[in-house]
Structure formats: C-alpha cells, structure tokens
Amino acid sequence: MPTLDENEIKQAAGYFGGADQVSPLVLADRLLSLAQDADRAGFTRPAERLLRLAYSVCNEKPH
C-alpha cells in the first residue's frame, strides 16, 4: 500500500478551513465521511484513497 507524504496530509488539511493546525481526529473523521460519500456515489478508488489518507493521519494501518 502506498504511503502518503507530509505534503499530501497538509494539502488535505487545507481543504478543511485552511487552518494551519487541524486535529488529526477531526481530519480523520472528515476524510472518513468523504470516503463514505465517494463510495456511495460509486467512486470506489477515490474512496479507498481517502480511507488510506484517514489512516495515515492517525498513524494506524487498516486491519
């Protein structure tokens, strides 16, 4: 599974209000919500990418 670099995480944080600091928990929650919406809309690959990004933010790997 490809890893996400710090720039990708910072870019994702910028989409959520442009704050310099975003709580990892809040960011992960928003990314998971976006992944669910993408999956429901039939965008499986982007949903998987968002899920990986959410796990990267929390420094956890999916089981």
Backbone bond lengths (Angstrom), bond angles and torsions (degrees), N, CA, C in turn:
res aa  C-N    CA-C-N  psi(-1)  N-CA   C-N-CA  omega(-1)  CA-C   N-CA-C  phi
1 M - - - 1.448 - - 1.529 107.91 -
2 P 1.328 117.50 130.56 1.468 119.05 -179.53 1.529 111.05 -68.80
3 T 1.307 114.98 145.88 1.462 119.38 177.41 1.523 109.12 -93.91
4 L 1.288 115.49 159.30 1.456 121.59 -179.65 1.521 108.67 -104.56
5 D 1.306 115.72 137.59 1.457 117.95 -179.10 1.529 110.95 -88.53
6 E 1.313 114.96 170.63 1.461 121.41 -176.21 1.523 112.01 -60.02
7 N 1.327 117.36 -35.87 1.471 120.31 179.70 1.516 111.93 -63.99
8 E 1.339 117.59 -38.41 1.460 120.29 178.56 1.525 110.73 -65.47
9 I 1.325 116.36 -39.61 1.463 120.07 179.33 1.523 109.98 -66.66
10 K 1.336 117.28 -43.11 1.472 120.75 178.17 1.521 110.76 -63.65
11 Q 1.325 116.89 -38.71 1.460 120.47 178.88 1.521 109.78 -63.43
12 A 1.318 116.96 -43.50 1.462 120.75 178.53 1.522 110.56 -62.51
13 A 1.321 117.45 -40.01 1.465 120.93 178.54 1.519 110.56 -62.36
14 G 1.323 117.63 -35.32 1.452 121.73 179.72 1.517 113.26 -64.29
15 Y 1.328 117.42 -25.73 1.452 121.00 179.29 1.524 111.98 -71.82
16 F 1.330 116.78 -15.33 1.455 120.52 -175.20 1.525 110.97 -109.00
17 G 1.309 116.14 61.03 1.449 120.57 173.51 1.510 114.82 99.52
18 G 1.316 118.58 -5.18 1.442 121.11 177.24 1.515 114.63 70.02
19 A 1.309 118.29 14.59 1.463 120.76 -179.99 1.517 109.64 -70.62
20 D 1.335 115.07 148.27 1.459 119.41 177.30 1.517 111.20 -68.28
21 Q 1.318 117.33 -35.55 1.455 121.84 -179.70 1.517 109.21 -124.41
22 V 1.309 115.96 128.09 1.460 122.03 176.19 1.516 106.54 -125.04
23 S 1.298 116.35 132.99 1.462 120.61 178.26 1.531 109.04 -58.99
24 P 1.327 118.06 132.32 1.465 120.17 178.31 1.530 112.51 -56.90
25 L 1.316 116.67 -35.06 1.457 119.99 179.55 1.524 111.14 -66.41
26 V 1.328 117.30 -43.85 1.466 121.24 178.77 1.529 110.00 -65.07
27 L 1.319 116.20 -44.87 1.461 120.26 179.51 1.525 110.82 -61.12
28 A 1.331 116.87 -46.24 1.467 120.70 -179.97 1.528 110.39 -61.38
29 D 1.329 117.40 -41.63 1.463 121.10 179.42 1.525 111.20 -61.33
30 R 1.314 116.55 -44.06 1.471 120.43 179.83 1.530 111.48 -67.64
31 L 1.318 116.00 -39.09 1.464 119.47 177.90 1.523 111.28 -64.98
32 L 1.335 116.79 -40.04 1.470 120.24 177.46 1.524 111.10 -64.15
33 S 1.333 116.77 -40.28 1.471 120.12 177.07 1.521 111.11 -62.70
34 L 1.327 116.05 -43.11 1.469 119.59 177.68 1.528 110.94 -63.79
35 A 1.324 116.90 -39.33 1.469 120.76 178.88 1.526 110.44 -62.61
36 Q 1.318 117.08 -42.19 1.465 120.50 177.93 1.521 111.14 -62.68
37 D 1.319 116.27 -45.28 1.465 120.10 179.23 1.526 111.26 -62.61
38 A 1.333 116.33 -42.73 1.466 120.28 179.12 1.526 110.60 -62.81
39 D 1.320 116.62 -42.36 1.463 120.48 -179.84 1.524 110.88 -64.25
40 R 1.315 116.52 -43.24 1.476 120.57 178.35 1.523 111.74 -62.43
41 A 1.331 116.33 -31.63 1.462 120.88 -179.48 1.527 112.16 -83.96
42 G 1.330 116.88 -1.03 1.457 120.50 176.97 1.519 114.36 92.61
43 F 1.315 117.56 9.68 1.460 121.92 179.15 1.529 109.29 -97.30
44 T 1.323 115.39 76.01 1.460 121.13 -173.43 1.521 112.55 -65.52
45 R 1.321 117.51 -47.55 1.474 118.94 -178.13 1.525 112.86 -63.01
46 P 1.333 119.03 -47.52 1.468 117.88 176.17 1.538 112.06 -61.07
47 A 1.320 117.03 -35.16 1.468 120.31 177.96 1.522 110.50 -62.79
48 E 1.320 116.84 -41.72 1.461 120.61 178.54 1.523 111.03 -65.24
49 R 1.318 116.46 -39.09 1.476 120.76 178.83 1.534 110.35 -65.09
50 L 1.317 117.05 -42.64 1.462 120.83 177.27 1.525 111.18 -63.21
51 L 1.320 116.61 -38.37 1.457 120.84 177.88 1.528 110.73 -63.50
52 R 1.335 116.44 -45.01 1.468 119.82 177.68 1.526 110.67 -61.89
53 L 1.316 116.85 -39.08 1.460 120.57 179.01 1.534 110.25 -64.45
54 A 1.326 117.27 -41.93 1.467 120.76 178.41 1.525 110.59 -60.77
55 Y 1.324 117.49 -42.89 1.462 120.37 178.22 1.526 111.01 -67.13
56 S 1.326 117.54 -35.67 1.469 120.18 177.96 1.524 111.44 -63.71
57 V 1.316 115.79 -39.09 1.461 120.43 179.49 1.524 110.34 -61.96
58 C 1.310 116.61 -36.50 1.461 121.21 -179.24 1.526 112.67 -90.49
59 N 1.322 117.53 0.62 1.458 122.49 -177.89 1.514 113.06 56.01
60 E 1.323 115.62 35.49 1.456 121.28 177.21 1.514 108.43 -121.61
61 K 1.309 115.88 155.53 1.454 121.05 174.85 1.525 108.75 -106.58
62 P 1.331 116.95 143.78 1.474 118.39 177.94 1.520 110.42 -65.54
63 H 1.311 116.47 148.90 1.471 120.97 179.49 1.503 109.81 -84.53
